[in-house]
Amino acid sequence: MVIRVGAPKVMGDVQELARQHASRVIVELARLALKAKSETARIAAIRELLDRGYGRPRLAMEVSVPADNPLQLLLDEIDARSRIEAPVSHTPD
């Protein structure tokens, strides 16, 4: 049995230290996204910036069921509603 005494405090300390460097790190990511010699490094920096600025893209899943299946009817209705409903904003008013 392993008992971790103080682990949550240590994680909080690490998070706080990381947050102290956040603005400089974002600036460095932006610099790398524009000026890194390696295309791989530029793509990685761009991806990190976009993920932090807009969140990661949702994963899509394709499901196949028989056409006369009630589950298919439900999935079709959900899909149709998601296409016509306005997106939900997560920003506070």
VOPAGU-2260 file (C-alpha; in pm, 1 decimal, decimal comma):
REM VOPAGU-2260
SITE   aa  ch    i         X         Y         Z
SITE  MET   A    0       0,0       0,0       0,0
SITE  VAL   A    1     136,2     340,1     -97,4
SITE  ILE   A    2      32,6     644,5      99,9
SITE  ARG   A    3     108,5     975,8     -64,2
SITE  VAL   A    4     135,1    1239,8     199,7
SITE  GLY   A    5     138,5    1592,6      64,2
SITE  ALA   A    6      98,5    1494,8    -301,3
SITE  PRO   A    7    -189,2    1740,7    -364,7
SITE  LYS   A    8      17,3    2027,4    -220,0
SITE  VAL   A    9     314,6    1933,3    -435,9
SITE  MET   A   10      92,1    1931,4    -746,0
SITE  GLY   A   11     -46,6    2270,0    -648,0
SITE  ASP   A   12     306,3    2404,3    -606,5
SITE  VAL   A   13     410,7    2269,5    -947,3
SITE  GLN   A   14     101,4    2418,6   -1111,5
SITE  GLU   A   15     169,7    2756,2    -952,2
SITE  LEU   A   16     531,6    2753,2   -1072,8
SITE  ALA   A   17     417,0    2662,9   -1424,9
SITE  ARG   A   18     157,4    2942,2   -1423,1
SITE  GLN   A   19     422,8    3196,0   -1327,4
SITE  HIS   A   20     595,5    3121,2   -1658,8
SITE  ALA   A   21     281,0    3093,8   -1871,7
SITE  SER   A   22     295,9    3431,6   -2045,6
SITE  ARG   A   23     663,5    3389,3   -2139,6
SITE  VAL   A   24     599,1    3035,8   -2260,4
SITE  ILE   A   25     310,6    3150,5   -2481,4
SITE  VAL   A   26     536,5    3417,9   -2631,1
SITE  GLU   A   27     800,9    3151,8   -2699,8
SITE  LEU   A   28     543,9    2921,3   -2860,3
SITE  ALA   A   29     434,4    3208,0   -3085,8
SITE  ARG   A   30     796,8    3276,2   -3180,8
SITE  LEU   A   31     854,5    2909,3   -3260,8
SITE  ALA   A   32     531,0    2890,5   -3460,3
SITE  LEU   A   33     655,4    3169,5   -3685,4
SITE  LYS   A   34    1033,4    3134,3   -3691,5
SITE  ALA   A   35    1145,4    2781,5   -3600,8
SITE  LYS   A   36    1369,5    2629,1   -3867,7
SITE  SER   A   37    1209,5    2288,5   -3825,1
SITE  GLU   A   38     866,7    2247,5   -3981,7
SITE  THR   A   39     787,9    1988,0   -3715,5
SITE  ALA   A   40     865,0    2239,0   -3440,9
SITE  ARG   A   41     649,7    2506,2   -3610,3
SITE  ILE   A   42     356,0    2267,3   -3645,8
SITE  ALA   A   43     385,9    2153,4   -3282,4
SITE  ALA   A   44     397,8    2514,0   -3158,4
SITE  ILE   A   45     101,1    2612,3   -3376,4
SITE  ARG   A   46     -99,1    2314,9   -3248,2
SITE  GLU   A   47     -20,6    2402,1   -2885,5
SITE  LEU   A   48    -123,1    2765,0   -2934,7
SITE  LEU   A   49    -449,3    2672,8   -3107,3
SITE  ASP   A   50    -533,3    2408,4   -2845,1
SITE  ARG   A   51    -485,6    2662,3   -2566,4
SITE  GLY   A   52    -665,9    2942,5   -2746,6
SITE  TYR   A   53    -962,6    2748,8   -2884,5
SITE  GLY   A   54    -955,3    2409,0   -2714,7
SITE  ARG   A   55    -895,2    2077,3   -2879,4
SITE  PRO   A   56   -1125,1    1977,8   -3165,3
SITE  ARG   A   57   -1404,7    1738,7   -3083,6
SITE  LEU   A   58   -1361,4    1380,6   -3190,8
SITE  ALA   A   59   -1613,6    1251,3   -3441,8
SITE  MET   A   60   -1750,3     900,2   -3425,7
SITE  GLU   A   61   -1932,2     714,7   -3699,8
SITE  VAL   A   62   -2186,7     451,1   -3599,9
SITE  SER   A   63   -2358,7     209,7   -3838,3
SITE  VAL   A   64   -2690,7      49,8   -3744,6
SITE  PRO   A   65   -2970,4    -101,5   -3956,7
SITE  ALA   A   66   -3206,7     156,0   -4116,0
SITE  ASP   A   67   -3517,4      17,9   -3942,9
SITE  ASN   A   68   -3349,3      25,4   -3602,4
SITE  PRO   A   69   -3504,9     264,0   -3342,6
SITE  LEU   A   70   -3153,2     358,1   -3237,1
SITE  GLN   A   71   -3084,2     481,6   -3591,8
SITE  LEU   A   72   -3395,6     699,7   -3579,3
SITE  LEU   A   73   -3278,7     848,7   -3249,6
SITE  LEU   A   74   -2927,8     910,7   -3384,5
SITE  ASP   A   75   -3072,7    1077,5   -3696,0
SITE  GLU   A   76   -3288,0    1305,0   -3481,4
SITE  ILE   A   77   -2993,9    1400,7   -3259,2
SITE  ASP   A   78   -2783,3    1472,8   -3566,9
SITE  ALA   A   79   -3056,9    1687,7   -3722,0
SITE  ARG   A   80   -3107,1    1886,2   -3402,2
SITE  SER   A   81   -2735,0    1946,9   -3359,3
SITE  ARG   A   82   -2719,9    2096,4   -3708,1
SITE  ILE   A   83   -3000,6    2349,6   -3648,5
SITE  GLU   A   84   -2948,7    2448,5   -3284,1
SITE  ALA   A   85   -2723,5    2742,8   -3206,7
SITE  PRO   A   86   -2397,5    2648,7   -3036,7
SITE  VAL   A   87   -2389,2    2691,3   -2659,3
SITE  SER   A   88   -2158,4    2968,8   -2542,7
SITE  HIS   A   89   -1941,6    2890,1   -2242,8
SITE  THR   A   90   -1834,1    3248,5   -2177,6
SITE  PRO   A   91   -1980,2    3420,7   -1871,5
SITE  ASP   A   92   -2213,3    3713,3   -1937,9
